[in-house]
C-alpha cells in the first residue's frame, strides 16, 4: 500500500509525467474475500460507498484503472466485472494462468509472470536436486485445485512422482488438519509443494506447529512465497528453509527514506497507520476513548518519537510486493501519459474524455525503462515478461528473517540451473535434502517397478549373468556381445574365457602323454616282430597282416593328438578322417586274421580247390576293400558337409567353447556305424572260432579284444552326450586310447610274452597256422 502511495506522490511531483494532471487513489481491503473484493470494485465503478451495479453515480469521478488484487480468486471475481467496461486492472500478485485469457478477461494485466511457467521452474529445480518423490497440498477451492492439478500432470510427465495430493481449507477442523499431517509425517517425501494462500495456511500451520512437524522442505508456489504468513513468529520454526520463486530484487529509488518517514500524524485518515504503529512499537496511540477501550490498557502510550529504523528488517518486510505495486502504478500512469501527450506517434485525447477502453489500449502498449533499470512492458497476454529467481526463506537465530537467492534458470544454450549459493539450506538441513521413494540403483542393477506403486518406487534387481548396466537408475540391462560376459559387478563386459582341451592343462597334457607313449607300444612290438620275423609266433596267422595292424594302431594312438589343442577347421577335418580310417583299418586287419583262422581249420582236404582262400592276398584285399569303403564314406562326408571349427557361446556361462562341429550328422553316423558293423562282424566270427584247436589260435584273444572294443564305444555314447566342451573331447580321446590299448593288449602282448619270456614255446615243433 505504501509503495502505491509513494508511486502516486512521485508521479504527481514529476513535471514531465502527466503534466497538469494529478493522480489520486482510493484503497479498499479485500481481506482475502472474493465478495468483499467485488464490493470494493463496484463501489469504485459507481463512485459511491454503496455500490450500484452498472451505474456511475458520481459524475466527477474519473476512475482510470484498478491496481490489484493480490489473490487470484479475488482478481478473477473483479476482472469478470471491470472487464465488461474495459477498465484496466493491473494485478501485482495474481499469477493464475487463466487470467491471461484475453477473451474472458480482456482488461486484466499484471506485473508478474503467469503461473503457467511455474511448473517449468519447479520441475527444473526438482530435477536438479533429484527430488522425484514429492507431496502436494492444494487449497480446497477451484483455483488451488485447478492449478495444482495442472502442475501435477506436468511434473509427472517429467518423471517426478506425487506421493500424496491433499486439500486444505481455511474451514478445516483441527482433526482434519491432523489427519493430513499424519500422512505428511509418514511419507518419505521430504519436499511438500504448497499450492495455497495464507487463509488456508494459517490454521494448517498452527496444527503443524503443535505437532512439531519437522524435516520437511516446503516449496511455496505463487503468492504463498511472499505471503504475510512468514511474519508470524510462531511459524518460523516450521517454515524455516521454505523455498520458492521470487522476482529479482530491484530497489525503488527513495522508497526506503519514504518508509522511514511515515508517521501517524502525517496520515490522520489512514486506518492502517495507527494499528501498524501500535503493533510494532507495543504502545497505544492516544486518540480518545475508542482506542483505549479496544486496546490493552496496560501498554504505554506512544510518544510519536519512536524510530522506524530501530525495527528489525522493517524495509524487507514491507517491500516484498512493493516493486510490483510500484510498477503497476507507473504502468497506468505512463499509459495515461501516452494517451494525453499529443505526440506525433500517438493520437491526442482530452483528459475529460478518458474512456476506459482507450486507457486500456495505451496501458497495454506501455514500454518504458524505469530509473532502477527495470523495463515496463506487457506481452500479448497482459503478463509482465520477467524471469524469476529461486529463493530460500530463512529465520536466523537473532530473530532476523531474509530471502536468500540461491539459483537462477539460464535458458541459453540449453535450460539449466546455476546454483549461486550452496549454503542456503537452513532449518533441519545443511545440504540439499533427499526426496525420493527408492534409493538409486547403482550400475549393474536395473529398476523393477513395485506393484501398485508409482514409477519412482522400485526395487533394484541385479542384471542377469550375460547382461550389464553402466548407468545409475537404468531401467533395463543390456546384453553383452556374444564374445563377452558381464563382469562381477555387472557394470561392464569382459572377454569370455575360451574353453578347449589344451596341451597346457593337466587333463589335456595327460591324454597327450598317454597318446605319445601309447604310440610307442605298437612301434616297439613291430620292431620285436621284425627281429623275430621267422619265428612261429610271428609267422602264425599272416605276418604281413600283423605288421599292417601294428602300423594302423600306431596311427590310432597318434590321431588322439588331433583332438587336443585349439580346434581349427583343418584339424577338425583331419581328426575325424584319420580316426575313422585308422580304426577301420585296424578292425579290417583283425577281421582278416579271424577269417583266416576259420578258413584254415575248415579246409581239411589237402588238395581241395578251396585252399586258394588261404592266400595272404585274400586277406590283404579284404583289408583294402573294407578300408576303401570307409574312405569313400569320409570323402562323401567331406564333399557334402565337412566338419568345421565352431564357437559355442551359450552352453556354458561366461565361457566360449571352441569345438569342432561335425558338419553332417549323417556322415559322422555312417562313419561310426560302419566301424561298429565291422567290429560286430569281427566279434561274431571270432566268437564262433574260439574253440578251434591250435596253439597259436588267436580267436579267443580277438574275441576278448572286440568285447573290450565294443564295451568302450558303447559306454562312450552316453558319456559323450552327457558332457560339453573340453570334457566331451576328453571322453572321445579316452575312448580312442582305451580301445587301442585293448587291441594291443589282447592281440599282441601274449605273443610278445612268448617271444621274449618263453622262447621255448616259439618253436617249429608246435602246431601253428603257417602263412
KOLNUFI-164494 format. One record per residue (C-alpha): residue in three letters; x, y, z. Coordinates in steps of 0.001 Angstrom, whole numbers, plus 500000, padded with zeros to 6 digits. Layout:
ALAXYZ/...
END
This chain:
UNK500000500000500000/UNK502805502378500896/UNK504513501578497601/UNK501356502644495763/UNK501177505859497804/UNK504851506548497160/UNK504440505941493401/UNK501426508289493183/UNK503246511038495108/UNK506348510603492932/UNK504312510796489718/UNK502462513904490905/UNK505789515569491710/UNK507275514711488313/UNK506620517629485906/UNK507453515551482844/UNK505000512775483610/UNK501301513679483407/UNK501880517425483494/UNK498889519385484808/UNK497286516102485847/UNK497109514885489412/UNK496558511281490345/UNK494528510275493325/UNK493598506915494788/UNK491104505065496869/UNK492135501943498784/UNK489869499001499545/UNK490841495973501623/UNK489507492739500109/UNK490579490733503191/UNK491199487642501004/UNK487471487523500365/UNK486006487467496854/UNK482716489091497868/UNK484486491944499596/UNK486763492406496597/UNK483761492611494256/UNK482026495051496602/UNK485091497321496568/UNK485329497188492783/UNK481619498006492395/UNK481966500910494784/UNK484803502343492727/UNK482866501908489499/UNK479751503557490988/UNK481727506306492678/UNK479800505825495934/UNK480286503838499093/UNK477160501830498418/UNK477737500042495150/UNK475044500307492480/UNK475735497865489647/UNK476029499323486127/UNK475616502918487297/UNK478089505790487717/UNK476583507871490466/UNK479465510336490836/UNK479957512082487510/UNK483006513911488878/UNK484819510617489451/UNK487466509936486831/UNK488427506387487587/UNK491092505288485073/UNK492164501930486425/UNK492392499477489272/UNK495512498083490958/UNK495023494608492438/UNK494273492152493755/UNK496922490020495417/UNK494939486781495492/UNK493969485176492170/UNK490469484275493323/UNK489762487898494150/UNK491290489132490912/UNK489175486712488901/UNK485976487950490520/UNK486879491590489944/UNK488213491033486399/UNK484910489490485342/UNK483172492776486222/UNK485656495513485251/UNK486382493648482012/UNK482808494417480885/UNK483662498102480905/UNK487258497641479729/UNK488643499286482845/UNK492383498492483093/UNK493071496159486013/UNK496727495603486898/UNK497442492939489499/UNK500703492751491437/UNK500275489190492756/UNK497619487166490906/UNK499502484544488905/UNK496596482276487923/UNK497293481464484282/UNK493628481646483126/UNK493787485387483729/UNK495895485521480556/UNK492776484635478567/UNK492047487947476849/UNK488622486814475663/UNK487313486204479188/UNK489419488865480925/UNK490148491488478245/UNK491253494280480600/UNK493379492270483027/UNK497113492950483179/UNK499748492046485761/UNK503286492950486708/UNK504273489338487393/UNK504519486225485260/UNK501702483764484819/UNK501918480668486979/UNK501760478663483776/UNK505555478854483744/UNK505739477944487437/UNK505726474146486912/UNK508568474618484457/UNK510640476323487156/UNK509604473754489750/UNK510498470816487508/UNK513937472239486746/UNK514757472579490436/UNK513351469154491336/UNK515292467542488520/UNK518494469303489552/UNK518274468028493134/UNK516789464677492059/UNK513574465246494010/UNK511442462538492437/UNK509023461879495307/UNK507022464904496464/UNK503771465789498159/UNK501257468457497123/UNK498988470490499388/UNK496403472432497432/UNK493819474946498543/UNK490379473366498534/UNK488966475782496002/UNK488687475964492224/UNK491914477897491753/UNK494139475877494023/UNK492869472541492751/UNK492942473556489093/UNK496446474986489243/UNK497842472154491316/UNK496274469517489072/UNK497895471066486021/UNK501202471162487823/UNK500767467555488859/UNK500371466499485237/UNK503468468465484201/UNK505739467108486916/UNK504535463533486406/UNK505263463909482705/UNK508802464927483723/UNK509272461671485653/UNK508546463089489120/UNK506031461187491234/UNK503423462564493620/UNK503383460707496916/UNK500121462323498026/UNK497766465062496870/UNK495884466617499794/UNK493433469501500100/UNK493493472052502882/UNK490906474660503658/UNK490511477605505974/UNK487401475851507347/UNK489225472628508263/UNK488928471466511838/UNK491972470508513875/UNK491234466814513361/UNK491090467244509592/UNK494410469075509573/UNK495871466465511890/UNK494926463591509573/UNK496652465379506680/UNK499741465982508803/UNK499909462315509718/UNK500100461443506019/UNK502870464006505541/UNK504751462757508575/UNK504670459106507497/UNK505588459781503906/UNK509168459526502637/UNK508531462641500539/UNK510652465400502082/UNK509553468128499661/UNK505973469385500005/UNK504578471798497409/UNK502187474388498830/UNK499581475419496294/UNK497544477589498614/UNK497412481056500140/UNK497531482500503628/UNK493897481839504688/UNK494384478090504169/UNK497932478019505526/UNK497380479714508893/UNK495076477100510515/UNK497075474290508963/UNK500439475628510174/UNK499039476107513670/UNK498353472389513930/UNK501700471591512269/UNK503463473693514887/UNK501606471935517698/UNK502504468524516262/UNK506153469546515851/UNK506322468661512162/UNK509973468956511138/UNK512250467538508486/UNK510108468770505592/UNK511050471285502917/UNK508105473450501956/UNK508075474502498306/UNK505779477527498178/UNK504094478428494913/UNK502678481658493623/UNK501952484323496187/UNK502475481912499077/UNK506236482540498994/UNK505829486203499867/UNK502710485771501949/UNK502446487640505276/UNK502352484236506977/UNK506149484480507169/UNK505757487356509625/UNK504094485031512158/UNK506903484143514562/UNK505054481086515815/UNK505516479521512353/UNK509172480396511875/UNK510451477069513153/UNK508134475154510771/UNK508613477395507738/UNK512355477883508133/UNK514047476765504934/UNK510990477220502690/UNK511923477594499048/UNK510035479205496210/UNK510115481687493384/UNK510513485438493589/UNK511206488290491239/UNK514754489625491055/UNK515458492136493784/UNK515007495650492447/UNK515175498764494553/UNK512868501733494338/UNK514922504921494485/UNK513885506976497520/UNK511408504393498783/UNK513443503414501820/UNK513628507006503032/UNK509913507310502458/UNK509263504209504582/UNK511268505641507447/UNK509490508996507177/UNK505908507836507639/UNK504139508879510806/UNK500515508675512028/UNK500400512451512277/UNK501097512737508532/UNK498214510389507665/UNK495470511066510197/UNK492798509462507989/UNK494800506314507256/UNK493014503484509029/UNK496111501249508852/UNK498753503640510171/UNK497859503759513854/UNK497371499953514262/UNK500680499452512458/UNK502460501854514804/UNK500903500335517907/UNK501684496752516842/UNK505323497326516001/UNK506231499592518941/UNK503956497864521504/UNK502321501108522601/UNK498964502905522427/UNK498316505892520205/UNK496335508319522352/UNK493354509338520230/UNK490351509135522513/UNK488281506520524280/UNK487842504242521239/UNK491468503242521136/UNK491644502843524886/UNK488673500548525006/UNK489782498370522136/UNK493418498040523123/UNK495253496598526070/UNK495249499492528573/UNK498343498145530298/UNK500548499176527330/UNK502324502562527457/UNK501224505413525236/UNK503125506145522055/UNK505219509329522212/UNK505434509866518482/UNK509219509877518765/UNK509563506161518006/UNK512154505425515313/UNK511202503076512469/UNK514883502377511800/UNK515011500505515104/UNK512673497823513725/UNK514417494676512514/UNK514219494108508727/UNK511379496638508526/UNK512286497561504980/UNK512477493950503761/UNK509130493037505288/UNK507260495863503652/UNK508846495753500230/UNK508129492138499185/UNK505443493292496758/UNK506486496918496736/UNK508241496853493368/UNK505277495064491763/UNK502775497609493059/UNK505149500424492142/UNK505423499094488559/UNK501643498679488315/UNK501013502304489266/UNK503667503552486847/UNK502295501370484016/UNK498898503010484437/UNK500455506466484658/UNK502563506026481519/UNK499526504714479638/UNK497537507859480531/UNK500581510000479742/UNK500905508484476240/UNK497198508957475706/UNK497208512649476595/UNK500673513689475408/UNK499620514543471799/UNK502875513171470407/UNK503275512587466699/UNK503004508801467083/UNK500022508949469450/UNK496570510411468780/UNK495649513146471202/UNK492735512772473672/UNK491276515255476084/UNK491638514428479773/UNK487917514972480214/UNK487210512078477852/UNK489159509266479450/UNK487151506358478165/UNK488292503144479885/UNK488850501204476646/UNK491101503980475353/UNK493156503972478538/UNK493398500177478337/UNK494776500331474816/UNK497597502663475838/UNK498394500845479047/UNK498749497565477130/UNK501295499176474833/UNK503408500796477524/UNK507107500186477055/UNK509444502261479155/UNK512643501800481147/UNK512464502825484784/UNK515142504601486812/UNK516047501362488619/UNK516834499628485311/UNK513625497637485037/UNK511604497713481849/UNK507858498139481989/UNK506058496203479267/UNK503250493709478784/UNK503132490819476349/UNK500129489856474233/UNK498581488093477224/UNK498913491041479574/UNK501759489413481530/UNK504994491113482509/UNK507775489014480931/UNK510361488790483681/UNK512458485895484889/UNK512061484653488418/UNK514702483551490905/UNK514798480663493337/UNK514828481915496906/UNK515139480320500307/UNK513401481868503308/UNK515494481792506457/UNK514741482669510059/UNK518061483378511751/UNK518701482768515461/UNK518958486520516097/UNK515320486962515056/UNK516076488312511590/UNK514370486766508573/UNK515541487009504998/UNK515036485719501483/UNK518249484320500047/UNK518612483881496311/UNK520317480565495628/UNK519707479695491965/UNK518798481080488581/UNK517439479405485494/UNK519580480027482426/UNK517952479299479065/UNK520953479666476759/UNK522261477499475175/UNK520122474894476933/UNK517914475299480018/UNK519979474650483128/UNK520204475770486733/UNK523075477814488054/UNK523427477466491823/UNK524678480761493190/UNK524608479864496885/UNK525354476388498201/UNK524900477380501842/UNK521253478343501648/UNK519857475344503454/UNK518747476106506955/UNK516387474612509463/UNK516924470846509618/UNK519282470626506642/UNK522780471811505914/UNK522731470499502367/UNK520135469742499736/UNK517834467076501235/UNK516749463900499515/UNK513158463416498486/UNK512946460020496838/UNK510808456916497169/UNK513624454466496457/UNK517385454817496512/UNK519030454969493111/UNK520064451687491539/UNK523837451602491016/UNK525409450380487782/UNK524970446654487462/UNK521326446806488546/UNK518062447656486841/UNK514913449218488223/UNK511944446913488740/UNK508679448790489492/UNK506952447905492733/UNK503480446512492239/UNK500774449124492740/UNK503289451958493261/UNK504292454889491040/UNK507303454558488764/UNK509544456321491303/UNK509132453411493712/UNK511151450470492543/UNK513419447631493582/UNK516961447207492326/UNK517458443885490540/UNK520929442602489671/UNK521403442155485943/UNK521432438572484726/UNK524683436728484113/UNK525065437835480472/UNK523752441396480910/UNK525127444647482284/UNK524133448244483000/UNK526684451037483151/UNK524346453821484249/UNK522671454738487507/UNK518921454043487610/UNK518962452034484421/UNK515515450727483502/UNK516900447735481645/UNK520086445759481309/UNK521955445444478039/UNK523189442218476538/UNK526924441740476351/UNK528349440963472890/UNK528426437281472079/UNK532164437032472716/UNK531941438838476058/UNK530451438253479504/UNK529305440504482342/UNK531921441199484998/UNK531382440508488690/UNK529677443893489315/UNK527644443631486096/UNK528588447204485195/UNK530571446188482125/UNK531599443274479975/UNK534793441255479876/UNK536064438795477341/UNK534697435310477757/UNK537092432513478674/UNK537931430300475744/UNK537496426616476565/UNK539049423767474648/UNK541142420745475551/UNK544619422286475529/UNK548032420733475927/UNK548864423125478791/UNK546213421898481202/UNK546574418717483263/UNK543799416789481530/UNK544943417611478028/UNK548610417121478860/UNK547943413742480459/UNK545953412484477482/UNK548609413775475091/UNK551322411965477052/UNK549313408749477026/UNK548799409130473284/UNK552514409554472585/UNK553575406793474949/UNK550811404546473646/UNK552001405083470061/UNK555435403771471049/UNK553920400442472121/UNK552849399213468616/UNK556139400522467198/UNK558087398572469806/UNK556067395433469087/UNK556609395966465353/UNK560353396186465965/UNK560251392953468010/UNK558226391219465295/UNK560655392305462610/UNK563580390998464676/UNK561767387684465076/UNK560068387592461716/UNK560887383906461030/UNK559710382529464355/UNK556457380522464522/UNK554647383106466673/UNK555262385944464223/UNK554622383830461155/UNK551374382464462574/UNK548160383831461049/UNK549574386151458357/UNK552709388027459363/UNK552135390949456958/UNK548620391430458334/UNK550132391773461819/UNK552532394433460552/UNK549660396361458974/UNK547641396082462152/UNK550520397456464262/UNK551028400403461892/UNK547316401229461943/UNK547307401029465760/UNK550234403457465754/UNK548063405961463830/UNK545107405248466125/UNK547181406364469088/UNK548551409437467337/UNK545183410560465976/UNK544200411319469595/UNK546633414270469452/UNK544447415851466753/UNK541690416179469348/UNK543866418195471741/UNK544629421897471262/UNK542536424742469880/UNK540415423407467060/UNK540674424872463609/UNK538815423711460526/UNK541705421678459113/UNK542278419794462364/UNK538519419218462681/UNK538575417505459276/UNK541767415540459857/UNK540859414245463305/UNK537658412597462107/UNK539116411175458891/UNK542327409830460445/UNK540347408394463341/UNK537763406736461093/UNK540179405324458531/UNK542828404105461013/UNK540314402299463216/UNK538569400704460238/UNK541952399515459026/UNK542636398001462469/UNK539323396193462602/UNK539722395061458993/UNK543074393511459864/UNK541576391793462911/UNK538660390586460761/UNK541138389207458196/UNK543031387358460927/UNK539823385867462298/UNK538515384751458941/UNK541876383210458121/UNK541672381043461250/UNK538136379923460397/UNK539021379065456791/UNK542224377238457751/UNK540515374901460203/UNK537568374189457911/UNK539677373104454871/UNK540764369572455919/UNK541375368080452419/UNK544968368688451330/UNK544247369079447628/UNK540953370979447885/UNK540489373776445391/UNK539207375994448204/UNK542679376194449734/UNK543234379176447439/UNK541364381237450093/UNK544302380730452451/UNK546417383007450288/UNK547563386182452041/UNK546375388232449084/UNK542795387439450044/UNK543168388985453474/UNK545089391934452082/UNK542304392501449577/UNK539751392301452403/UNK541603394930454391/UNK541946397138451329/UNK538267396860450372/UNK536990397473453896/UNK539258400493454299/UNK538322401809450860/UNK534648401777451819/UNK535452403966454854/UNK537481406291452645/UNK534521406631450294/UNK532188407416453227/UNK534618410044454539/UNK535028411550451066/UNK531264411872450724/UNK531121413454454165/UNK533843415920453172/UNK532108416772449913/UNK528637417240451418/UNK529226418977454762/UNK532695418638456268/UNK533492419325459936/UNK534425422896460852/UNK535574424972463798/UNK532634426299465865/UNK532307428570468896/UNK529520427862471383/UNK528620430997473389/UNK525581429701475207/UNK526190426261476642/UNK528366427491479497/UNK528050430837481282/UNK530993433184480779/UNK532775430715478505/UNK533179430333474783/UNK533558426662473946/UNK535765426270470880/UNK534917422910469374/UNK534517421044466130/UNK531116420840464576/UNK530596417523462886/UNK529088419262459880/UNK526898416426458687/UNK525462414236461456/UNK524658411648458771/UNK528296411493457658/UNK529502411069461222/UNK526868408406461915/UNK527803406472458793/UNK531486406548459729/UNK530870405330463269/UNK528152402903462154/UNK530395401279459564/UNK533162400886462137/UNK530665399350464558/UNK529414396965461872/UNK532941395678461194/UNK533656395331464904/UNK530425393351465409/UNK531177391110462441/UNK534678390531463713/UNK533368389689467187/UNK530830387197465814/UNK533378385388463627/UNK535990385302466411/UNK533398384013468851/UNK532500381150466529/UNK536185380204466071/UNK537128380427469739/UNK537107376597470269/UNK539131375673467214/UNK542364373780468051/UNK545839375210467641/UNK548492376517469935/UNK548556379877468184/UNK544832380216467532/UNK544042383960468036/UNK540254383596468031/UNK539913383774471780/UNK542170386830472038/UNK540358388546469181/UNK537017387789470807/UNK538146389351474033/UNK539674392383472266/UNK536462393007470320/UNK534494392647473529/UNK536616395385475120/UNK536391397474471948/UNK532605397204471872/UNK532234397912475593/UNK534390401042475312/UNK532478402541472386/UNK529043401570473676/UNK529785403297477007/UNK531242406208475030/UNK527848407149473579/UNK526032408190476842/UNK529216409665478295/UNK529777411739475149/UNK526203413025475021/UNK526125413975478721/UNK529210416216478629/UNK530034419524476964/UNK533092421426475929/UNK536546420040476545/UNK535214417143478605/UNK533291415865475600/UNK536541415840473622/UNK538345414187476537/UNK535757411385476574/UNK536339410763472872/UNK540142410767473295/UNK539825408388476232/UNK537679406037474149/UNK540253406079471338/UNK543130405340473696/UNK541185402683475635/UNK540097400778472546/UNK543622400995471091/UNK545150399668474306/UNK542565396864474347/UNK543546395764470848/UNK547273395894471571/UNK546996394186474931/UNK544709391356473848/UNK546217390543470444/UNK549944391303470702/UNK551075391275474328/UNK550647387434474675/UNK552859386974471596/UNK555451389381472917/UNK555391387480476172/UNK556173384226474344/UNK558865385797472163/UNK560716387457474999/UNK559988385467478131/UNK559023381994476807/UNK561223381444473731/UNK560948377605474192/UNK557322377869473128/UNK558287379693469944/UNK559477376570468058/UNK558534374873464851/UNK557525371646466521/UNK554383373220467838/UNK551149373293465962/UNK550777376626464289/UNK548921378125461375/UNK551514378958458764/UNK551347381579456058/
END
